[in-house]
């Protein structure tokens, strides 16, 4: 069971959906706002990508989200 207020849970879901939609549509301006400056992605191989490197891969088309 979550300790979050249901309104907070709903807001978190809304923000996460917006973040994912920004990644799918490669809306880098929106994605940049929705990722913290200190964001790091750790991929399944254990490699770490900074926010800039991650969004750069999306911008270049090297990384594409389809859904």
Buried (B, 14 or more C-beta within 10 A) or exposed (E): EEEEEEEEEEEEEEEEEBBBBBBBEBBBEBBBEBBEEEBEBEEEEEEEBEBEEBBBBBEEEEBEEEE
